[in-house]
Amino acid sequence: VQLQASGGGLVQAGGSLRLSCAASGRTFGNNVMGWFRQAPGKERDFVAIISWNGDTTSYADSVKGRFTISRDNAKNMVYLQMNSLKPEDTALYYCAAANLFTLVPGQYDYWGQGTLVTVSS
């Protein structure tokens, strides 16, 4: 599976962005998909995860109620809708694919290149 993340940019606090992740590969529909983020000088943190059929999602406490993960298996796409953005959401955002429902970055097999989100105060 190859992943390409896009949709990042500069936005003011309180604004919204939608990140997209385009996947290639026959097994995309079987993969759990996750979004992670990494701020400068910090570790890569879990943001959101969605099961292979979209029925199950989970979010980091810091984004719960503001971010929504979704997927369209017919289009091989995963999305992260981000609302009410805060300066602390500033980071490089990555999409990733795994074969199990896990929040641990090291258990993901495939990673996109990252897309930068900058939230100004």
Backbone bond lengths (Angstrom), bond angles and torsions (degrees), N, CA, C in turn:
res aa  C-N    CA-C-N  psi(-1)  N-CA   C-N-CA  omega(-1)  CA-C   N-CA-C  phi
1 V - - - 1.464 - - 1.526 108.98 -
2 Q 1.322 115.61 129.46 1.462 121.20 174.31 1.516 108.42 -110.90
3 L 1.323 116.46 138.24 1.453 121.87 -173.47 1.522 110.46 -123.92
4 Q 1.323 116.37 140.08 1.459 122.67 179.64 1.524 108.20 -133.69
5 A 1.322 116.19 110.31 1.459 121.17 179.97 1.519 110.56 -91.98
6 S 1.321 116.21 146.76 1.465 121.46 178.75 1.520 109.12 -153.90
7 G 1.333 115.58 171.71 1.453 120.64 174.61 1.506 115.30 105.40
8 G 1.318 117.69 -4.64 1.446 119.86 178.69 1.523 111.44 -69.95
9 G 1.324 115.04 170.21 1.457 119.71 179.39 1.507 110.89 168.87
10 L 1.333 114.25 -169.62 1.457 122.15 178.87 1.521 109.17 -100.94
11 V 1.315 116.51 128.92 1.465 120.85 -178.69 1.523 108.47 -142.60
12 Q 1.310 116.34 150.73 1.455 120.38 177.19 1.530 110.60 -79.19
13 A 1.294 115.49 154.54 1.455 120.30 176.85 1.534 109.41 -54.65
14 G 1.323 114.85 137.39 1.457 120.90 -176.71 1.510 113.88 92.28
15 G 1.311 116.36 -11.15 1.455 120.73 -178.76 1.517 112.62 -83.70
16 S 1.327 115.03 -174.59 1.463 122.07 -176.32 1.517 110.80 -132.25
17 L 1.319 114.31 153.41 1.463 122.52 171.96 1.519 107.44 -145.55
18 R 1.316 116.03 152.21 1.465 120.56 172.32 1.516 108.30 -121.60
19 L 1.310 115.38 117.97 1.448 121.19 175.32 1.530 109.40 -88.72
20 S 1.319 114.75 145.22 1.457 121.03 176.96 1.518 109.59 -123.40
21 C 1.296 115.41 150.10 1.462 121.57 177.21 1.520 107.27 -135.28
22 A 1.326 115.66 113.81 1.457 121.50 178.94 1.522 109.03 -94.67
23 A 1.309 115.90 130.31 1.459 120.95 -177.23 1.514 110.43 -116.77
24 S 1.298 114.95 143.62 1.456 120.48 173.08 1.518 107.83 -121.61
25 G 1.317 115.82 149.47 1.449 119.29 -179.10 1.508 111.47 126.21
26 R 1.301 115.45 145.78 1.458 120.76 -173.91 1.519 113.27 -69.09
27 T 1.326 116.93 -23.58 1.464 119.17 -171.84 1.519 113.36 -96.52
28 F 1.349 118.19 9.94 1.460 119.47 -175.30 1.516 111.31 -54.42
29 G 1.320 117.87 -44.29 1.450 120.84 -176.66 1.510 113.68 -63.91
30 N 1.315 117.86 -14.35 1.466 121.68 178.84 1.523 112.85 -95.72
31 N 1.316 116.73 -6.57 1.459 120.83 -173.42 1.522 112.40 -93.13
32 V 1.324 114.07 141.90 1.454 120.60 163.91 1.530 106.64 -75.56
33 M 1.314 116.30 139.54 1.454 120.72 -179.18 1.526 110.50 -118.53
34 G 1.312 115.05 139.46 1.451 119.35 -179.83 1.514 111.44 -133.18
35 W 1.317 115.15 156.85 1.461 123.17 170.18 1.532 107.48 -115.35
36 F 1.323 114.10 135.95 1.458 121.27 177.11 1.519 108.06 -130.19
37 R 1.322 117.15 164.80 1.455 119.51 176.85 1.522 109.72 -143.53
38 Q 1.314 113.89 152.59 1.449 119.98 -179.80 1.519 108.91 -138.61
39 A 1.320 115.07 116.10 1.460 121.25 176.18 1.527 108.52 -87.27
40 P 1.317 117.76 157.44 1.469 120.56 -179.57 1.520 111.74 -55.23
41 G 1.334 115.92 128.77 1.451 121.12 177.36 1.508 115.19 77.24
42 K 1.338 116.31 6.30 1.468 119.77 -178.81 1.523 110.65 -120.79
43 E 1.326 114.63 168.34 1.460 120.16 178.22 1.520 110.42 -77.62
44 R 1.316 115.00 163.42 1.457 120.91 175.93 1.523 108.46 -76.58
45 D 1.321 116.23 125.41 1.459 121.82 -174.83 1.523 111.79 -114.23
46 F 1.299 114.66 147.71 1.459 121.89 174.23 1.525 110.31 -66.48
47 V 1.333 116.43 140.06 1.464 122.20 175.87 1.525 110.73 -117.74
48 A 1.341 116.14 -54.61 1.461 119.64 -176.17 1.518 109.57 -158.19
49 I 1.331 115.15 156.85 1.456 121.13 -179.89 1.513 109.48 -144.22
50 I 1.329 116.29 148.74 1.460 120.69 178.93 1.519 108.34 -138.54
51 S 1.325 115.99 139.29 1.458 120.78 -179.09 1.519 110.45 -71.12
52 W 1.332 116.00 172.31 1.456 120.36 -174.05 1.524 112.50 -61.52
53 N 1.327 117.15 -32.30 1.467 119.09 -178.51 1.524 112.51 -103.74
54 G 1.329 117.02 4.91 1.453 120.36 177.30 1.510 115.24 82.20
55 D 1.321 117.33 0.67 1.465 119.65 -175.17 1.525 113.35 -76.07
56 T 1.305 115.82 -24.65 1.471 119.95 -175.25 1.514 110.06 -124.87
57 T 1.312 115.93 130.48 1.461 121.50 176.02 1.522 109.45 -132.76
58 S 1.312 114.80 160.26 1.458 120.69 175.60 1.521 108.09 -150.92
59 Y 1.330 115.61 149.39 1.457 120.74 -174.48 1.534 110.53 -133.49
60 A 1.316 114.58 151.76 1.464 119.44 169.40 1.528 107.98 -66.11
61 D 1.309 115.89 146.87 1.467 119.77 -179.15 1.525 111.65 -57.18
62 S 1.316 116.81 -32.88 1.466 121.18 -175.62 1.524 113.22 -68.94
63 V 1.333 117.72 -18.35 1.463 120.29 -177.56 1.520 112.50 -118.14
64 K 1.322 116.78 -4.95 1.463 120.61 -176.91 1.526 110.59 -58.88
65 G 1.328 115.87 132.14 1.455 120.78 -179.01 1.517 113.86 87.99
66 R 1.322 116.85 -12.06 1.475 120.63 179.73 1.525 112.11 -114.99
67 F 1.319 117.29 -33.57 1.465 122.35 -177.75 1.530 109.63 -108.27
68 T 1.324 116.00 148.58 1.466 121.99 176.27 1.511 109.50 -135.76
69 I 1.311 115.84 125.90 1.463 121.30 175.99 1.519 108.88 -98.42
70 S 1.323 116.36 142.20 1.469 121.32 177.40 1.518 108.41 -150.16
71 R 1.320 115.40 168.04 1.467 120.00 179.17 1.507 109.79 -147.77
72 D 1.330 114.00 154.71 1.453 122.44 175.64 1.518 105.96 -130.89
73 N 1.321 116.32 97.96 1.466 119.65 -175.57 1.521 112.06 -68.00
74 A 1.307 117.58 -26.76 1.467 119.73 178.34 1.521 110.78 -66.40
75 K 1.325 116.79 -28.04 1.459 121.55 179.95 1.522 113.12 -104.81
76 N 1.320 116.75 0.28 1.472 121.30 -176.46 1.532 111.50 55.86
77 M 1.317 115.32 47.43 1.463 120.63 -176.21 1.525 110.93 -128.42
78 V 1.331 114.80 146.08 1.459 122.56 171.39 1.525 106.67 -128.70
79 Y 1.325 115.53 143.51 1.453 120.42 -175.78 1.530 110.20 -127.74
80 L 1.315 114.36 154.38 1.454 120.80 170.77 1.521 107.60 -133.52
81 Q 1.319 115.54 105.37 1.453 121.10 176.43 1.517 108.02 -85.10
82 M 1.315 116.34 122.55 1.467 121.47 -176.84 1.519 109.41 -117.98
83 N 1.310 116.30 116.16 1.460 122.53 179.77 1.525 109.92 -115.99
84 S 1.313 115.40 163.58 1.477 121.48 178.02 1.532 110.89 49.48
85 L 1.302 115.07 48.71 1.456 119.62 -175.38 1.523 111.39 -65.65
86 K 1.334 113.96 146.88 1.455 122.15 -178.96 1.533 109.09 -122.04
87 P 1.320 117.14 156.07 1.477 118.78 177.84 1.531 112.92 -54.84
88 E 1.318 117.48 -31.94 1.462 120.21 179.76 1.523 113.39 -72.81
89 D 1.331 117.12 -5.47 1.472 120.63 173.42 1.524 111.51 -83.38
90 T 1.313 117.63 -6.38 1.457 121.66 179.38 1.526 110.19 -61.05
91 A 1.331 115.61 123.81 1.467 121.02 -177.14 1.511 109.36 -177.56
92 L 1.318 113.91 170.89 1.457 121.04 168.17 1.522 106.84 -89.23
93 Y 1.315 116.67 124.24 1.461 121.95 -175.68 1.525 110.04 -103.58
94 Y 1.328 114.69 132.21 1.457 122.02 -178.37 1.522 110.42 -120.04
95 C 1.330 116.21 141.65 1.449 119.76 166.48 1.529 107.81 -101.42
96 A 1.320 115.29 152.11 1.450 120.32 -175.96 1.519 110.11 -150.21
97 A 1.317 115.42 155.99 1.463 122.04 -178.51 1.516 110.18 -122.41
98 A 1.311 115.11 141.33 1.465 120.92 179.88 1.529 109.86 -140.52
99 N 1.326 115.30 166.01 1.463 121.03 178.12 1.521 111.92 -98.57
100 L 1.327 117.24 -1.36 1.455 119.65 176.98 1.526 109.03 -140.56
101 F 1.319 115.70 160.38 1.461 121.87 -177.26 1.517 107.57 -81.88
102 T 1.334 115.38 98.91 1.459 120.21 -173.49 1.518 110.32 -141.62
103 L 1.320 115.86 148.37 1.452 121.93 177.41 1.527 111.39 -99.46
104 V 1.305 117.28 2.13 1.462 122.91 -173.62 1.520 109.85 -92.38
105 P 1.329 117.51 118.05 1.470 119.43 -177.62 1.526 113.50 -55.03
106 G 1.318 116.99 -38.01 1.459 120.21 -177.00 1.513 114.59 -65.89
107 Q 1.338 116.50 -12.02 1.464 119.45 -179.65 1.522 112.05 -98.01
108 Y 1.316 116.47 7.37 1.464 120.46 175.71 1.529 109.26 -93.89
109 D 1.311 114.51 138.82 1.460 120.21 -173.20 1.535 113.16 -92.56
110 Y 1.307 116.16 -28.96 1.460 120.00 -174.10 1.525 109.16 -132.41
111 W 1.346 114.61 141.94 1.459 120.84 -177.75 1.518 110.80 -133.89
112 G 1.328 115.34 143.31 1.450 120.31 169.59 1.518 109.96 -81.84
113 Q 1.315 116.19 179.52 1.461 121.16 -173.39 1.525 113.14 -85.33
114 G 1.317 118.22 -11.43 1.454 120.78 179.62 1.512 112.62 95.04
115 T 1.320 115.23 145.97 1.457 121.38 175.61 1.531 107.24 -134.58
116 L 1.330 116.58 135.13 1.453 121.53 -171.34 1.525 111.73 -86.96
117 V 1.306 115.75 128.04 1.460 123.06 174.31 1.525 107.75 -114.36
118 T 1.328 115.41 124.53 1.459 120.91 178.34 1.525 108.34 -123.50
119 V 1.324 115.72 123.19 1.461 120.74 -179.16 1.519 107.94 -113.54
120 S 1.318 115.49 119.08 1.461 120.40 -179.15 1.529 110.29 -93.33
121 S 1.322 114.71 148.73 1.475 119.47 -178.31 1.521 111.75 -90.43
